Amino acid sequence: MKAHKKRLRLLSVLFLFLVVGFYLSMTKGSVETSFANLLDFLIHSDQTHAKIFIQLRLSRALLAFLVGASLSLSGAILQGYFQNPMAGPFVVGVSSGSSFGAVLALFLGLNFSLFGFSLQSVFAFASGLAIVSLVYLLSQKKGIFKVETLLLTGIAAGALASSLTSFLIFFKSESFEQAVFWLLGSFQLAEWTQIRVVFLYLIFSFFLSQWYAKDMNLLILGDETAQSLGCPVSRVRKIFLAVSTLLAASSVSVSGIIGFVGLIVPHWTRMLIGPDHRYLFAYSSLTGGIFLMYCDLLARTFLPGSELPIGIITAIVGAPFFIYLLNQQK
Amino acid sequence: MNWYKVFALLLTLLQLTAIAGGQERIITDDLGYPHVLKNPPQRIVSLAPNITEILFALGLEKKIVGVTRYCDYPQQAQKKERIGGMVDPDLEKVISLQPDLVIAFRGNPLRLIRRLKELQLSVFVLEQGTSLESVFSLIEKIGLITYKEKRAISLVDDLNTDYKRVLKLLTSVKHVPKVYINIHGKGLWTCGRDSFLNDLVKKAKGLNIAGEMPRSWLAYNLEEIIHQNPEYIIVITQSQKDFAEIKEWFVQEAHLESTQAVREENIHYLDEDLITRPGPRIFRAFEQLSRILHPTLFGNLR
């Protein structure tokens, strides 16, 4: 049971990182606080510390964790789905589609909320879903579905959505700074309502993908083989596509576009525990959540008194590490 | 003692308790949020440089506890605690300062304003308005919420007197020169119809060559400048040094040789902070611009 041991070891390491990450997220920030302050607050809470610990730090750490987990799960699903290591929420056009919706809402000046979600988020979600449905329909010919076509259509549609976004930003240059924060992602304004919604989507998607994880393993063998082994291929494919879109769009709609996580985290995880989707989904989610939590910690503490868009951190930290891992494997 | 004396006494007592308890008054801010006026604010955070300038002009220096990293005027503002930028303020820092009034401006994202309200901070949001005169109401509103109404009114009076004098001089202008305004450094960014700057140029009796464009800010093109042939080029920059560089570019640009502004070297500098912040200093910028466009008019004034 070598694989089993490997997973157990990874799980304990991840757990350690999770605990340390939460501890650091709670104690580090522009206002200096120590463990003693935290304990003191937990025993007899005061207003100011309650806001800093619960409303600002805990909500950010949790939202970063949930979004990291969602993006990574989405990436793990898409990579298995396309049997292509290049796949990720960016590649199929979800992220670009969602950001287009968000910037469009900004452009139209729509700023009220609906069911605890700002209209901007609703727009992001709807347009992300619309782009993927479009891509999905376009890449289907006479009921036959081609992975290559879907990937290429996804890239094209994504590029179209990105350029439309740039067009809007160019025209409405007053909201430029806001748009930049959206395009590079930020957890600065994390709210508890967002956490609740992202959490619900993540749990739902996680159980659904876990349920079909065995079928995903079969899909790797090719659609025909999978079909002959009793996997309802077309239904499974539709479900996975919908789930991965839901995950990516809900993430983008609360935090803007955060690149790289959905691409690299499933890779790391696969390198560490192997390609079995029954474990890959869960481990990718956990690793992605922890990774993004640390990235957000850096984003808000790296330059005191100012915020870095988190997309910058994920790429700076992620890319070299990813290249290193790839080299190790050779 | 007759009944009516007792009644008068009671009434006075009643009034005294009302004053001691702090009379509440509810007004709304420019986004329509209600704002309760209860006690004069003692700890104010400003989320924009023009707000900071107005607060200082109203003599509230001691009440300001936090400003943005862009708030550099007056000098004393630089000594105040920094809370980050207009788009990315550090929320922890804001809360730790325990402000009883946060004044936001339209450059602050609305999501941010909503978040600040959720954190139970007393936030008052102000809109920029589209004309030069809206600075007056800005000052008056800030005076109202900080209990400096009288000071605000006298500040507005002073500014208005100077402003009116310039306007009066400008009434005798016969020739309205064409102007090209250059902002954001190199790259031909300019201001269109909907901008605050366009209104300023119009009031200074100038004709903004991009003033027909239905936007606030836009990238203009070289051909259009040549075609419009402006008599003045106004370069708005952070410093004289940046200005010298950009002026050099305009002078060197061979295609612009034919325009009157370049031929006569009518290329002038305006301080970006002065002219882009809707605060008390904007009227100084207005006078500067009027002087540039109509040099003979102001010959014997100051």
Interface residues (C-beta under 8 A of the other chain):
Chain A: G29 S30 V31 T48 K51 I52 Q55 L56 R57 N111 S118 Q120 F171 S173 E174 E177 Q178 F181 S186 Q188 L189 E191 R300 G305 S306 E307
Chain B: R69 R82 I83 G84 G85 M86 V87 D88 D90 L91 E92 K93 I95 S96 Q98 P109 L110 R111 L112 R114 R115 E118 L119 Q120 R215 S216 W217 L218
